[in-house]
Amino acid sequence: MSDQVKQIAARLRDLRDIAGVSEETLAAELGVTVETYMKYESGSTDIPIGFLYEAAGRFGVELTAILTGEEPKLRTYCLVRNGRGV
C-alpha cells in the first residue's frame, strides 16, 4: 500500500490506543469485522472514506486530522462590525 494509507492507518491505530479501545470493540462499533478492521489498521488495504468519517466521529476529531495529521485551520476570515453586515 502507499505511504499515505500507512500513515492514515497509523493515526487510526494511535487514536484507538489513546482512547483505550480494543480492536474488537471498535470494529463492532463501526460495523466491520475484526479481520477487516485489522487490515485497515495495518495499512494493508485501502480504508473507505465512510469508515474514516465514522471513526472520526467516534473519537471526536475532524476527518482532516485522520487524513492529514493536522487539525483544519481557518485560512481566511472576514471581519463584520455590528450593524454593518450584509
Secondary structure, 3 states (H helix, E strand, C coil): CCHHHHHHHHHHHHHHHHHCCCHHHHHHHHCCCHHHHHHHHHCCCCCCHHHHHHHHHHHCCCHHHHHHCCCCCCCCCCCCCCCCCC
